[in-house]
Structures are given as C-alpha cells and as structure tokens.
Amino acid sequence: MESASMTEFSDVPGTAAPLHRALENAGYSTLESLDGVPYKTLIALHGVGKTGLGRIQAALLERGLSLGEETKGATITPGHTGKVASDIKTHITSVDPVAYVDGLEGRRVAHGHQLLSIFGRVTGAEPKMWGPSMIGYGSVHYVSHTGREGDWFQCGFSPAKSKICLYGLKDSPRGEELLQKLGKYTEGRGCVYINKPEDIDLDVLEAMISESWAGQG
C-alpha cells in the first residue's frame, strides 16, 4: 500500500511560524503526525494556542483525521443540531457538489462523478459540500467526552488531487471486515485513502456505504 501525501504545517491556513516551530520542536514533523495526539498534550506546549490548534484540528478533520481527545468517547446521534464548537470551521456550504466535481482537474472529474453516482445510489440522499472539498451524505451530531460538540456527515468522500478520501466507512459493525476486501488503500484515523476507483472492489465499497448508512438511524 502507498502512503498518503504529507502536509507541512506552513500549508495549514491561518497558522503561524511560532506554532509550527513548537510542534516541530516537540517532534511532530507534519500535520498528519498529529493524528491521535491528545489536545491537552499539544496545548501545553509553549507557542501553541487555542486558535492555532483549532485550525490544526479543522485541517485534520478535512483529511479524515483528528486530535485524539476530540473523538475519544464521543456520543454520536442522528441529525444536525447547530451546536458546534466555535473553532470548528468546516460546515455545509452552498456550493453544488456536481459543479464542484465538474471543476476538478483531469481524471478526478470522472472519478468524482463515479463516486457521486455510487454514494447517491446507495444512500438515496442528496450530497452536500462540507468545507471546500468534502462531499457528505446524511447528518450526525457528536459530543466528545470533554463536552466539545459539532455536526458532521454520515459518510462521503473528497476527490483530492493526490488521493481520494472516503469518510465514515470503517466504524460500522462490518466496516473492518469489509475493508480487508476493498483492494488497494491506506488508512487515516477516520478515513480510507485510495488513488482511484479502479484500485478497489466497487461492490465492497457499496457494501461499506450501505453498512454506514444503515447505522445512521
């Protein structure tokens, strides 16, 4: 399996050099290296503040990753409530997902339309854009063990240039079992990365989406 592309801290919007240096001095080399690291561990570092760390978390979420304590022990319920922590910047937008896919480059246009068709057929739901690049289906609300809460989507995908990210498919009762049959992939904390749909078994993908969708009610 290939490793997913890495993100430099300087590429995270709204973060500054002191934050980057603090994280690097603590031994974290890329954004992805923070996946699963407890919030309290990082906020204790000199040079790390709540605003910058909130932007780090938002960037992780867009890649299907998360700081450790944001999801540990979370309670997830169906539907959106509008109760969202102030530092979470990823929300539903008014962008048309089809228009977004049409504006992608090269092979990702066809890949995006293929995934729109598959997710739409299995879920029967209308897609929504979340942030600048995620396409989500369904609605859930989560509350972490610390009381931090927000709205999210049940499952979806992001057809990024380097990798396609599939969200919400691993945590269903059969998610891990089906994942082993999927094909060529790499994993993040909350997502599965693939290079292109041709690398995976699309019947297995449909089964994983179906399992995820069945769990939203």
Accessible surface in RSA format (square Angstrom, percent):
REM  Atomic radii and reference values for relative SASA: ProtOr
REM  Chains: A
REM  Algorithm: Lee & Richards
REM  Probe-radius: 1.40
REM  Slices: 20
REM RES _ NUM      All-atoms   Total-Side   Main-Chain    Non-polar    All polar
REM                ABS   REL    ABS   REL    ABS   REL    ABS   REL    ABS   REL
RES MET A   1   158.98  82.3  82.27  54.5  76.70 182.6  68.44  58.2  90.53 119.9
RES GLU A   2    85.27  49.0  77.00  58.3   8.27  19.7  38.96  75.4  46.31  37.8
RES SER A   3    97.12  82.1  73.84  98.5  23.28  53.6  46.71  99.5  50.41  70.6
RES ALA A   4    15.61  14.3   9.37  14.5   6.24  14.2   9.37  13.2   6.24  16.5
RES SER A   5    64.85  54.8  48.18  64.3  16.67  38.4  41.56  88.5  23.29  32.6
RES MET A   6   105.73  54.8  75.79  50.2  29.94  71.3  60.33  51.3  45.40  60.1
RES THR A   7    16.92  12.0  14.47  14.7   2.45   5.8   7.77  10.4   9.15  13.8
RES GLU A   8    92.94  53.4  92.79  70.2   0.15   0.4  34.45  66.6  58.49  47.8
RES PHE A   9     2.14   1.1   0.74   0.5   1.40   3.6   0.74   0.4   1.40   4.0
RES SER A  10    84.38  71.3  56.08  74.8  28.30  65.2  37.66  80.2  46.71  65.4
RES ASP A  11    93.37  65.4  70.89  70.6  22.48  53.2  22.13  52.1  71.23  71.0
RES VAL A  12     4.54   3.0   0.93   0.8   3.62   8.7   1.93   1.7   2.61   7.1
RES PRO A  13   109.65  79.9  93.98  85.7  15.68  57.0 105.80  87.4   3.85  23.9
RES GLY A  14    53.18  65.6   0.00   N/A  53.18  65.6  30.57  83.9  22.62  50.7
RES THR A  15    22.37  15.9   0.00   0.0  22.37  53.3   1.94   2.6  20.43  30.9
RES ALA A  16    60.20  55.4  51.71  79.8   8.50  19.3  57.93  81.6   2.28   6.0
RES ALA A  17    50.00  46.0  45.04  69.5   4.96  11.3  45.35  63.9   4.65  12.3
RES PRO A  18    69.50  50.7  65.33  59.6   4.17  15.2  66.81  55.2   2.69  16.7
RES LEU A  19     9.56   5.3   8.81   6.3   0.74   1.9   8.81   6.2   0.74   2.0
RES HIS A  20    23.23  12.7  23.23  16.1   0.00   0.0  15.51  16.0   7.72   9.0
RES ARG A  21   133.39  56.0 132.68  67.6   0.71   1.7  58.47  79.9  74.92  45.4
RES ALA A  22    12.33  11.3   1.88   2.9  10.45  23.8   9.08  12.8   3.25   8.6
RES LEU A  23     0.00   0.0   0.00   0.0   0.00   0.0   0.00   0.0   0.00   0.0
RES GLU A  24    86.41  49.6  69.92  52.9  16.49  39.3  23.98  46.4  62.43  51.0
RES ASN A  25   130.26  89.8  92.49  89.4  37.77  91.0  31.09  74.8  99.17  95.9
RES ALA A  26    44.73  41.1   9.05  14.0  35.68  81.2  21.61  30.4  23.12  61.2
RES GLY A  27    64.02  78.9   0.00   N/A  64.02  78.9  34.39  94.4  29.62  66.3
RES TYR A  28    41.76  19.5  41.33  23.5   0.43   1.1  21.88  16.4  19.88  24.5
RES SER A  29    76.53  64.7  65.34  87.2  11.19  25.8  47.03 100.1  29.51  41.3
RES THR A  30    17.94  12.8  17.94  18.2   0.00   0.0  15.39  20.7   2.55   3.9
RES LEU A  31     0.00   0.0   0.00   0.0   0.00   0.0   0.00   0.0   0.00   0.0
RES GLU A  32    24.92  14.3  16.38  12.4   8.54  20.3  13.44  26.0  11.48   9.4
RES SER A  33    46.90  39.6  21.97  29.3  24.94  57.4  34.60  73.7  12.31  17.2
RES LEU A  34     0.00   0.0   0.00   0.0   0.00   0.0   0.00   0.0   0.00   0.0
RES ASP A  35    44.37  31.1  24.91  24.8  19.45  46.0   6.70  15.8  37.67  37.6
RES GLY A  36    20.13  24.8   0.00   N/A  20.13  24.8   4.34  11.9  15.79  35.4
RES VAL A  37    20.09  13.2  17.97  16.3   2.12   5.1  20.09  17.5   0.00   0.0
RES PRO A  38    49.61  36.2  49.61  45.2   0.00   0.0  49.61  41.0   0.00   0.0
RES TYR A  39    52.47  24.5  52.47  29.9   0.00   0.0  41.50  31.2  10.97  13.5
RES LYS A  40   136.51  66.6 131.85  80.9   4.67  11.1  76.29  68.7  60.22  64.1
RES THR A  41    58.51  41.6  48.98  49.7   9.53  22.7  41.02  55.1  17.48  26.4
RES LEU A  42     0.00   0.0   0.00   0.0   0.00   0.0   0.00   0.0   0.00   0.0
RES ILE A  43    51.29  29.2  38.14  28.4  13.15  31.7  38.14  27.5  13.15  35.7
RES ALA A  44    83.74  77.0  45.90  70.8  37.83  86.1  55.62  78.3  28.11  74.5
RES LEU A  45    48.68  27.1  42.59  30.5   6.10  15.3  45.03  31.6   3.66   9.8
RES HIS A  46   181.15  99.0 158.17 109.9  22.99  58.8 114.56 118.1  66.60  77.5
RES GLY A  47    37.86  46.7   0.00   N/A  37.86  46.7  22.47  61.7  15.38  34.5
RES VAL A  48    14.50   9.5   0.00   0.0  14.50  34.9   0.77   0.7  13.74  37.3
RES GLY A  49    37.48  46.2   0.00   N/A  37.48  46.2  31.11  85.4   6.38  14.3
RES LYS A  50   155.58  75.9 147.64  90.6   7.94  18.9  90.21  81.2  65.37  69.6
RES THR A  51    86.35  61.4  77.96  79.0   8.39  20.0  46.91  63.0  39.44  59.6
RES GLY A  52    14.10  17.4   0.00   N/A  14.10  17.4  10.06  27.6   4.04   9.0
RES LEU A  53     0.00   0.0   0.00   0.0   0.00   0.0   0.00   0.0   0.00   0.0
RES GLY A  54     1.44   1.8   0.00   N/A   1.44   1.8   0.84   2.3   0.60   1.3
RES ARG A  55    94.55  39.7  91.87  46.8   2.68   6.4  14.70  20.1  79.85  48.4
RES ILE A  56     0.00   0.0   0.00   0.0   0.00   0.0   0.00   0.0   0.00   0.0
RES GLN A  57     5.58   3.1   5.58   4.1   0.00   0.0   3.93   8.4   1.65   1.3
RES ALA A  58    12.01  11.0  10.91  16.8   1.11   2.5  11.79  16.6   0.22   0.6
RES ALA A  59     7.32   6.7   3.88   6.0   3.45   7.8   6.71   9.4   0.62   1.6
RES LEU A  60     0.00   0.0   0.00   0.0   0.00   0.0   0.00   0.0   0.00   0.0
RES LEU A  61    24.11  13.4  23.15  16.6   0.97   2.4  23.22  16.3   0.90   2.4
RES GLU A  62    46.79  26.9  40.23  30.4   6.56  15.6   4.45   8.6  42.34  34.6
RES ARG A  63    68.17  28.6  67.10  34.2   1.08   2.6  20.64  28.2  47.53  28.8
RES GLY A  64     8.08  10.0   0.00   N/A   8.08  10.0   7.19  19.7   0.89   2.0
RES LEU A  65     8.25   4.6   5.91   4.2   2.35   5.9   6.55   4.6   1.70   4.6
RES SER A  66     3.62   3.1   3.62   4.8   0.00   0.0   3.62   7.7   0.00   0.0
RES LEU A  67     0.27   0.2   0.27   0.2   0.00   0.0   0.27   0.2   0.00   0.0
RES GLY A  68     9.68  11.9   0.00   N/A   9.68  11.9   7.38  20.3   2.30   5.2
RES GLU A  69    30.24  17.4  29.69  22.5   0.55   1.3   6.38  12.3  23.86  19.5
RES GLU A  70    10.88   6.2  10.42   7.9   0.46   1.1   2.66   5.1   8.22   6.7
RES THR A  71    60.12  42.8  49.73  50.4  10.40  24.8  44.89  60.3  15.23  23.0
RES LYS A  72   140.82  68.7 130.64  80.2  10.18  24.2  84.48  76.0  56.34  60.0
RES GLY A  73    60.36  74.4   0.00   N/A  60.36  74.4  35.79  98.2  24.57  55.0
RES ALA A  74    33.10  30.4   7.00  10.8  26.10  59.4   7.00   9.9  26.10  69.2
RES THR A  75    84.08  59.8  78.98  80.1   5.09  12.1  51.38  69.0  32.70  49.4
RES ILE A  76   112.44  64.0  84.06  62.6  28.38  68.4  84.06  60.5  28.38  77.0
RES THR A  77    62.79  44.7  62.02  62.9   0.77   1.8  51.65  69.4  11.14  16.8
RES PRO A  78    84.85  61.8  64.66  58.9  20.19  73.4  64.89  53.6  19.96 124.0
RES GLY A  79    26.22  32.3   0.00   N/A  26.22  32.3  24.68  67.7   1.54   3.5
RES HIS A  80    68.29  37.3  36.72  25.5  31.58  80.8  21.70  22.4  46.59  54.2
RES THR A  81    75.22  53.5  39.65  40.2  35.57  84.8  49.35  66.3  25.87  39.1
RES GLY A  82    62.18  76.7   0.00   N/A  62.18  76.7  33.20  91.1  28.98  64.9
RES LYS A  83   133.61  65.2 127.57  78.3   6.04  14.4  75.84  68.3  57.77  61.5
RES VAL A  84    45.36  29.8  16.95  15.3  28.41  68.5  18.22  15.8  27.14  73.6
RES ALA A  85    23.73  21.8  10.39  16.0  13.34  30.3  22.11  31.1   1.61   4.3
RES SER A  86   103.18  87.2  81.28 108.5  21.90  50.5  57.72 122.9  45.46  63.7
RES ASP A  87    38.20  26.8  34.24  34.1   3.96   9.4  24.89  58.6  13.31  13.3
RES ILE A  88     6.21   3.5   3.28   2.4   2.94   7.1   4.28   3.1   1.94   5.3
RES LYS A  89   129.64  63.2 109.70  67.3  19.94  47.5  69.38  62.4  60.26  64.2
RES THR A  90     4.07   2.9   1.42   1.4   2.65   6.3   2.01   2.7   2.06   3.1
RES HIS A  91    83.23  45.5  81.13  56.4   2.10   5.4  56.12  57.8  27.11  31.5
RES ILE A  92    76.39  43.5  53.93  40.2  22.46  54.1  53.93  38.8  22.46  61.0
RES THR A  93    51.52  36.6  35.51  36.0  16.02  38.2  44.09  59.2   7.43  11.2
RES SER A  94   121.85 103.0  80.97 108.1  40.88  94.2  57.18 121.8  64.67  90.6
RES VAL A  95    77.06  50.7  66.33  60.1  10.72  25.8  72.49  63.0   4.57  12.4
RES ASP A  96    77.98  54.6  69.10  68.8   8.88  21.0  31.96  75.2  46.02  45.9
RES PRO A  97    11.92   8.7  11.92  10.9   0.00   0.0  11.92   9.8   0.00   0.0
RES VAL A  98    67.79  44.6  67.79  61.4   0.00   0.0  67.79  58.9   0.00   0.0
RES ALA A  99    56.98  52.4  43.69  67.4  13.29  30.2  47.71  67.2   9.27  24.6
RES TYR A 100    46.96  21.9  37.87  21.5   9.09  23.6  36.93  27.8  10.02  12.4
RES VAL A 101     0.00   0.0   0.00   0.0   0.00   0.0   0.00   0.0   0.00   0.0
RES ASP A 102    82.45  57.8  60.25  60.0  22.20  52.5  25.15  59.2  57.30  57.1
RES GLY A 103    63.93  78.8   0.00   N/A  63.93  78.8  35.72  98.0  28.21  63.2
RES LEU A 104    33.40  18.6  19.95  14.3  13.45  33.8  22.53  15.8  10.88  29.3
RES GLU A 105   122.37  70.3 111.34  84.2  11.03  26.3  53.56 103.6  68.81  56.2
RES GLY A 106    66.47  82.0   0.00   N/A  66.47  82.0  45.64 125.3  20.83  46.6
RES ARG A 107   125.64  52.8 110.62  56.4  15.01  35.7  61.46  84.0  64.18  38.9
RES ARG A 108     8.09   3.4   8.09   4.1   0.00   0.0   8.04  11.0   0.05   0.0
RES VAL A 109    43.84  28.8  43.84  39.7   0.00   0.0  43.84  38.1   0.00   0.0
RES ALA A 110    67.91  62.4  56.24  86.8  11.67  26.5  63.37  89.2   4.55  12.0
RES HIS A 111     9.39   5.1   9.39   6.5   0.00   0.0   3.94   4.1   5.44   6.3
RES GLY A 112     0.00   0.0   0.00   N/A   0.00   0.0   0.00   0.0   0.00   0.0
RES HIS A 113    67.27  36.8  62.09  43.2   5.19  13.3  44.38  45.7  22.89  26.6
RES GLN A 114    65.00  36.3  57.48  42.0   7.52  17.9  27.11  57.7  37.89  28.7
RES LEU A 115     0.00   0.0   0.00   0.0   0.00   0.0   0.00   0.0   0.00   0.0
RES LEU A 116    20.34  11.3  14.32  10.2   6.02  15.1  14.64  10.3   5.71  15.4
RES SER A 117    61.11  51.6  47.38  63.2  13.73  31.6  34.92  74.4  26.19  36.7
RES ILE A 118     8.18   4.7   8.18   6.1   0.00   0.0   8.18   5.9   0.00   0.0
RES PHE A 119     0.00   0.0   0.00   0.0   0.00   0.0   0.00   0.0   0.00   0.0
RES GLY A 120    22.24  27.4   0.00   N/A  22.24  27.4  16.21  44.5   6.04  13.5
RES ARG A 121   143.60  60.3 111.28  56.7  32.32  77.0  79.25 108.3  64.35  39.0
RES VAL A 122    38.46  25.3  12.10  11.0  26.36  63.5  17.75  15.4  20.71  56.2
RES THR A 123    13.30   9.5   0.00   0.0  13.30  31.7   0.43   0.6  12.88  19.5
RES GLY A 124    71.52  88.2   0.00   N/A  71.52  88.2  35.23  96.7  36.29  81.3
RES ALA A 125    27.52  25.3  15.01  23.2  12.51  28.5  22.40  31.5   5.12  13.6
RES GLU A 126   135.43  77.8 125.67  95.1   9.76  23.2  50.50  97.7  84.93  69.3
RES PRO A 127    27.07  19.7  21.45  19.6   5.62  20.4  21.45  17.7   5.62  34.9
RES LYS A 128   104.53  51.0 103.55  63.5   0.99   2.3  50.18  45.2  54.35  57.9
RES MET A 129     1.93   1.0   1.44   1.0   0.49   1.2   1.44   1.2   0.49   0.6
RES TRP A 130     6.28   2.5   6.27   3.0   0.01   0.0   4.73   2.5   1.55   2.5
RES GLY A 131    10.43  12.9   0.00   N/A  10.43  12.9   8.68  23.8   1.74   3.9
RES PRO A 132    95.89  69.9  74.27  67.7  21.62  78.6  86.26  71.2   9.63  59.8
RES SER A 133    30.49  25.8  30.26  40.4   0.23   0.5  18.25  38.9  12.24  17.1
RES MET A 134     0.40   0.2   0.40   0.3   0.00   0.0   0.40   0.3   0.00   0.0
RES ILE A 135     0.00   0.0   0.00   0.0   0.00   0.0   0.00   0.0   0.00   0.0
RES GLY A 136     0.95   1.2   0.00   N/A   0.95   1.2   0.17   0.5   0.78   1.8
RES TYR A 137     1.15   0.5   0.50   0.3   0.65   1.7   0.68   0.5   0.47   0.6
RES GLY A 138    25.90  31.9   0.00   N/A  25.90  31.9  12.25  33.6  13.65  30.6
RES SER A 139    35.54  30.0  33.93  45.3   1.61   3.7  11.07  23.6  24.48  34.3
RES VAL A 140    12.83   8.4  12.83  11.6   0.00   0.0  12.83  11.1   0.00   0.0
RES HIS A 141     8.87   4.8   8.26   5.7   0.61   1.6   7.67   7.9   1.20   1.4
RES TYR A 142    30.36  14.2  30.36  17.3   0.00   0.0  26.41  19.8   3.95   4.9
RES VAL A 143    51.92  34.2  50.21  45.5   1.71   4.1  50.21  43.6   1.71   4.7
RES SER A 144     4.87   4.1   0.15   0.2   4.73  10.9   0.27   0.6   4.60   6.4
RES HIS A 145   100.60  55.0  61.72  42.9  38.88  99.5  59.97  61.8  40.63  47.3
RES THR A 146    84.30  60.0  44.28  44.9  40.03  95.4  47.92  64.4  36.38  55.0
RES GLY A 147    44.56  55.0   0.00   N/A  44.56  55.0  28.84  79.1  15.72  35.2
RES ARG A 148    43.66  18.3  34.00  17.3   9.66  23.0  33.21  45.4  10.45   6.3
RES GLU A 149    46.58  26.7  45.64  34.5   0.94   2.2   8.23  15.9  38.35  31.3
RES GLY A 150     0.29   0.4   0.00   N/A   0.29   0.4   0.29   0.8   0.00   0.0
RES ASP A 151    15.39  10.8  11.69  11.6   3.70   8.8   5.42  12.8   9.97   9.9
RES TRP A 152    40.22  16.1  40.22  19.5   0.00   0.0  26.31  14.0  13.90  22.6
RES PHE A 153     5.59   2.8   0.74   0.5   4.85  12.6   0.74   0.4   4.85  13.9
RES GLN A 154    30.74  17.2  23.69  17.3   7.05  16.8   1.26   2.7  29.47  22.4
RES CYS A 155     0.01   0.0   0.00   0.0   0.01   0.0   0.01   0.0   0.00   0.0
RES GLY A 156     0.00   0.0   0.00   N/A   0.00   0.0   0.00   0.0   0.00   0.0
RES PHE A 157     0.00   0.0   0.00   0.0   0.00   0.0   0.00   0.0   0.00   0.0
RES SER A 158     5.38   4.5   5.38   7.2   0.00   0.0   1.58   3.4   3.80   5.3
RES PRO A 159     1.32   1.0   0.00   0.0   1.32   4.8   0.03   0.0   1.29   8.0
RES ALA A 160    43.93  40.4  36.73  56.7   7.20  16.4  43.92  61.8   0.02   0.0
RES LYS A 161   164.95  80.5 146.40  89.8  18.55  44.2 100.34  90.3  64.61  68.8
RES SER A 162    61.05  51.6  42.03  56.1  19.02  43.8  38.24  81.4  22.81  32.0
RES LYS A 163    19.71   9.6  18.95  11.6   0.76   1.8  14.98  13.5   4.73   5.0
RES ILE A 164     0.00   0.0   0.00   0.0   0.00   0.0   0.00   0.0   0.00   0.0
RES CYS A 165     6.16   4.7   6.16   6.9   0.00   0.0   6.16  15.6   0.00   0.0
RES LEU A 166     0.41   0.2   0.08   0.1   0.33   0.8   0.08   0.1   0.33   0.9
RES TYR A 167     6.07   2.8   6.07   3.5   0.00   0.0   5.54   4.2   0.53   0.7
RES GLY A 168    29.16  36.0   0.00   N/A  29.16  36.0  21.79  59.8   7.37  16.5
RES LEU A 169     1.68   0.9   0.46   0.3   1.22   3.1   0.46   0.3   1.22   3.3
RES LYS A 170    21.80  10.6  17.49  10.7   4.30  10.2   6.43   5.8  15.36  16.4
RES ASP A 171   131.77  92.3  98.35  97.9  33.42  79.0  40.77  96.0  90.99  90.7
RES SER A 172    19.09  16.1   2.52   3.4  16.57  38.2   9.20  19.6   9.89  13.9
RES PRO A 173   132.13  96.3  87.76  80.0  44.37 161.3 100.83  83.2  31.30 194.5
RES ARG A 174    93.30  39.2  93.09  47.5   0.21   0.5  40.54  55.4  52.76  32.0
RES GLY A 175     0.00   0.0   0.00   N/A   0.00   0.0   0.00   0.0   0.00   0.0
RES GLU A 176    92.45  53.1  90.81  68.7   1.65   3.9  61.16 118.3  31.30  25.6
RES GLU A 177    88.82  51.0  76.20  57.6  12.62  30.1  42.73  82.7  46.09  37.6
RES LEU A 178     7.86   4.4   7.86   5.6   0.00   0.0   7.86   5.5   0.00   0.0
RES LEU A 179     0.00   0.0   0.00   0.0   0.00   0.0   0.00   0.0   0.00   0.0
RES GLN A 180   121.81  68.1  91.11  66.6  30.70  73.1  45.41  96.7  76.40  57.9
RES LYS A 181   118.13  57.6  99.53  61.1  18.60  44.3  72.73  65.5  45.40  48.4
RES LEU A 182     0.38   0.2   0.33   0.2   0.05   0.1   0.33   0.2   0.05   0.1
RES GLY A 183    41.98  51.8   0.00   N/A  41.98  51.8  29.83  81.8  12.16  27.2
RES LYS A 184    86.69  42.3  80.13  49.2   6.56  15.6  49.72  44.8  36.97  39.4
RES TYR A 185    13.40   6.3   9.73   5.5   3.67   9.5   7.70   5.8   5.70   7.0
RES THR A 186    19.40  13.8  16.56  16.8   2.84   6.8  19.13  25.7   0.27   0.4
RES GLU A 187    87.60  50.3  55.17  41.7  32.44  77.2  18.18  35.2  69.42  56.7
RES GLY A 188     9.84  12.1   0.00   N/A   9.84  12.1   8.19  22.5   1.65   3.7
RES ARG A 189   112.90  47.4  87.92  44.8  24.98  59.5  29.00  39.6  83.90  50.8
RES GLY A 190    32.05  39.5   0.00   N/A  32.05  39.5  22.46  61.6   9.59  21.5
RES CYS A 191     0.64   0.5   0.00   0.0   0.64   1.5   0.64   1.6   0.00   0.0
RES VAL A 192     0.55   0.4   0.55   0.5   0.00   0.0   0.55   0.5   0.00   0.0
RES TYR A 193    21.34  10.0  20.38  11.6   0.97   2.5  17.13  12.9   4.22   5.2
RES ILE A 194     1.95   1.1   0.00   0.0   1.95   4.7   1.95   1.4   0.00   0.0
RES ASN A 195    22.36  15.4  20.65  20.0   1.71   4.1   6.64  16.0  15.73  15.2
RES LYS A 196    64.52  31.5  64.52  39.6   0.00   0.0  37.02  33.3  27.50  29.3
RES PRO A 197     1.20   0.9   0.63   0.6   0.58   2.1   0.77   0.6   0.44   2.7
RES GLU A 198   123.46  70.9  86.81  65.7  36.64  87.2  60.77 117.5  62.68  51.2
RES ASP A 199    29.67  20.8  13.34  13.3  16.32  38.6   6.96  16.4  22.71  22.6
RES ILE A 200    14.35   8.2   0.00   0.0  14.35  34.6   3.33   2.4  11.02  29.9
RES ASP A 201    66.72  46.7  56.63  56.4  10.08  23.8  20.92  49.2  45.79  45.7
RES LEU A 202    54.30  30.2  49.77  35.6   4.53  11.4  49.80  35.0   4.50  12.1
RES ASP A 203   112.76  79.0 103.99 103.5   8.76  20.7  28.58  67.3  84.18  84.0
RES VAL A 204    17.92  11.8  16.37  14.8   1.54   3.7  17.92  15.6   0.00   0.0
RES LEU A 205     0.00   0.0   0.00   0.0   0.00   0.0   0.00   0.0   0.00   0.0
RES GLU A 206    47.91  27.5  46.95  35.5   0.95   2.3   8.90  17.2  39.01  31.8
RES ALA A 207    33.21  30.5  25.00  38.6   8.21  18.7  32.34  45.5   0.87   2.3
RES MET A 208     0.21   0.1   0.21   0.1   0.00   0.0   0.21   0.2   0.00   0.0
RES ILE A 209     0.00   0.0   0.00   0.0   0.00   0.0   0.00   0.0   0.00   0.0
RES SER A 210    55.95  47.3  53.04  70.8   2.92   6.7  15.61  33.3  40.34  56.5
RES GLU A 211    42.38  24.3  38.68  29.3   3.70   8.8   4.46   8.6  37.92  31.0
RES SER A 212     3.84   3.2   1.55   2.1   2.29   5.3   2.87   6.1   0.96   1.3
RES TRP A 213    53.06  21.3  49.53  24.0   3.53   8.3  32.71  17.4  20.35  33.0
RES ALA A 214    84.35  77.6  49.97  77.1  34.38  78.2  62.00  87.3  22.35  59.2
RES GLY A 215    58.87  72.6   0.00   N/A  58.87  72.6  30.97  85.0  27.90  62.5
RES GLN A 216    42.51  23.8  39.28  28.7   3.23   7.7  12.56  26.7  29.96  22.7
RES GLY A 217    96.56 119.1   0.00   N/A  96.56 119.1  52.47 144.0  44.09  98.7
END  Absolute sums over single chains surface
CHAIN  1 A    10129.0       7398.5       2730.5       5729.0       4400.0
END  Absolute sums over all chains
TOTAL         10129.0       7398.5       2730.5       5729.0       4400.0
